Amino acid sequence: VLAGFADALPHPARRSYGWLVRPQARWVRLPLGVALIAGGVLGFLPVLGLWMLPVGALLVGEDVPPVRRATLGALGRVQCWWDARRSPRP
């Protein structure tokens, strides 16, 4: 599921995500993920938004297995919903 998600990203975002998921980037990934989640909680403020929550969860999930399972499960459900919505109806 996550590989398909990464393939659907625009090139600059895909390149950044590819760099962030490397094992050496753990010390950047964890603080950035926590900061994105905190910014998502403050989504009512300008510039910050709820979009930050899933992005932060994806980054934190790379290192915390329970978060990864929950995030991938939610991403899979959203993907199924999106595919069903996009499929042509008779």
C-alpha positions as CSV (number, residue, x, y, z in Angstrom):
1,V,0.0,0.0,0.0
2,L,2.7,2.4,0.9
3,A,4.7,1.8,-2.3
4,G,1.6,2.7,-4.3
5,F,1.1,5.8,-2.3
6,A,4.7,6.9,-2.8
7,D,4.5,6.2,-6.6
8,A,1.4,8.5,-6.8
9,L,3.3,11.4,-5.3
10,P,4.7,14.2,-7.5
11,H,8.4,13.8,-8.2
12,P,9.8,16.3,-5.6
13,A,7.6,14.9,-2.8
14,R,8.5,11.3,-3.9
15,R,12.2,12.2,-3.8
16,S,11.8,13.8,-0.3
17,Y,9.8,10.8,1.0
18,G,12.4,8.4,-0.4
19,W,15.2,10.3,1.5
20,L,13.2,10.4,4.7
21,V,12.5,6.6,4.8
22,R,16.1,5.7,4.6
23,P,17.4,4.2,7.9
24,Q,20.0,6.9,8.3
25,A,17.3,9.6,8.3
26,R,15.7,8.3,11.6
27,W,16.9,11.3,13.6
28,V,15.2,13.7,11.1
29,R,12.1,11.6,10.6
30,L,11.0,11.2,14.2
31,P,11.1,14.9,15.2
32,L,9.6,16.0,11.9
33,G,6.8,13.4,12.3
34,V,6.1,14.6,15.8
35,A,6.1,18.2,14.7
36,L,3.7,17.5,11.9
37,I,1.3,15.7,14.2
38,A,1.5,18.6,16.7
39,G,0.8,21.0,13.8
40,G,-2.1,18.9,12.7
41,V,-3.6,19.2,16.2
42,L,-3.4,22.9,15.8
43,G,-5.1,22.7,12.4
44,F,-7.6,25.5,13.1
45,L,-4.7,28.0,12.8
46,P,-3.8,29.5,9.4
47,V,-1.1,27.5,7.4
48,L,-1.4,24.5,9.7
49,G,-4.0,21.9,8.9
50,L,-5.4,18.5,9.4
51,W,-3.3,17.3,6.4
52,M,-0.3,17.3,8.8
53,L,-1.7,14.5,10.9
54,P,-1.5,11.6,8.4
55,V,1.8,12.8,7.0
56,G,3.3,12.9,10.5
57,A,1.8,9.5,11.3
58,L,3.4,8.0,8.2
59,L,6.8,9.4,9.2
60,V,6.5,8.3,12.9
61,G,5.1,4.9,11.7
62,E,8.4,4.1,10.0
63,D,10.0,3.6,13.4
64,V,7.1,2.8,15.7
65,P,5.4,-0.5,14.6
66,P,2.0,0.0,16.2
67,V,1.7,3.4,14.6
68,R,2.7,1.9,11.3
69,R,0.1,-0.8,11.5
70,A,-2.7,1.7,12.3
71,T,-1.5,4.1,9.6
72,L,-1.3,1.5,6.9
73,G,-4.7,0.1,7.9
74,A,-6.3,3.5,7.6
75,L,-4.4,4.2,4.3
76,G,-5.7,0.9,2.9
77,R,-9.3,1.8,3.9
78,V,-9.0,5.2,2.3
79,Q,-7.6,3.7,-0.9
80,C,-10.5,1.2,-1.1
81,W,-13.0,4.0,-0.6
82,W,-11.2,6.1,-3.2
83,D,-11.1,3.2,-5.8
84,A,-14.8,2.5,-5.2
85,R,-15.7,6.1,-5.6
86,R,-13.7,6.5,-8.9
87,S,-14.9,3.2,-10.5
88,P,-17.6,3.7,-13.1
89,R,-21.1,3.0,-12.0
90,P,-23.6,1.2,-14.2
